[in-house]
Amino acid sequence: GSPTEVSGAVFVPPGDPPPGGWPVVAYGHGTSGVQQQCAPSLSKDIFGTAPLIAAYIKLGYAVAVADYQGLGAPGGHPYLDSKTAGLNIIDSVRALRKLSPKVSTKWGGVGGSQGGSAMWAANEQAATYGTDLNLVGTVSMAPAADITQFAQLAADQKLSKDQQAAYIWLLMGIAQTRPGFPIDDYRNGVAAENWDTLAACVGPETEKRAAILSDLPASSLVPSSPEAVTRLTDILASMALPQQKAAAPMLVLYGG
């Protein structure tokens, strides 16, 4: 409900643009972490996506890469909150156009994992937000669309290892962005004792994090009560997709 500053990276091809300006590809990055230093724009290779971005530039597209709120700039990162990430995507395109007069209003988006859900949300929101732009369509690869059941899976000790990692960062993001959230209702034992290390996304602490996650007992992530499960389920449902009708064509891809 209030303005936030969000960082990112933008790129424009060299030379003269086509009539109407360079069309834009907004890229939604996958999970990079929940701390401010986890921003792709702080990485020399945009967290490994530089070759993909370069390919889009060579094809004649300007590129906007939002970090998402709380990554790279203060404000707390609401991990997998589709509403916030979608707005961040649209604003990255608007920021790119403010920085370069050679950029078109026409844009498309592509993202995977966390970025897939961010792009899905941006497509939904584009009907009423960023209407100065012309969205032609989005691609969402393996989006984290609906993780509402994570709270019950944690209570039943049925989260997979990958789900545990995501669940921990979900809890951290909620605690960062929702004052008063009782985080201790959702962690105990090994998880609580190593909470700061489990937040690591860069540097040597990431190896410690991986080692902790590999042996993390499911019991250390069990919510403290049925009421705690319901509280978290409601929050996760508010972050889930879909929320509303898409504004433009949408391609959603899953692999198994």
Buried (B, 14 or more C-beta within 10 A) or exposed (E): EEEBEBBBBBBBBEEEBEEEBBBBBBBBBBBBBBBBBBBBBBBEEBBEBBEBBEEBBEEEBBBBBBBBBBBBBEBBBBBBBBBBBBBBBBBBBBBBBEEBEBBBBBBBBBBBBBBBBBBBBBBBBBBEBBEEBBBEBBBBBBBBBBBBBBBBBBBEEEBEEEBBBBBBBBBBBBBBBEEEBEBEBBBBEBBBEBBEBBBBBBEEBEEBBEEBBEEBEBEBBBBBEEEBBEBBBEBBEEBBBBBEEBBBEBEBEEEE
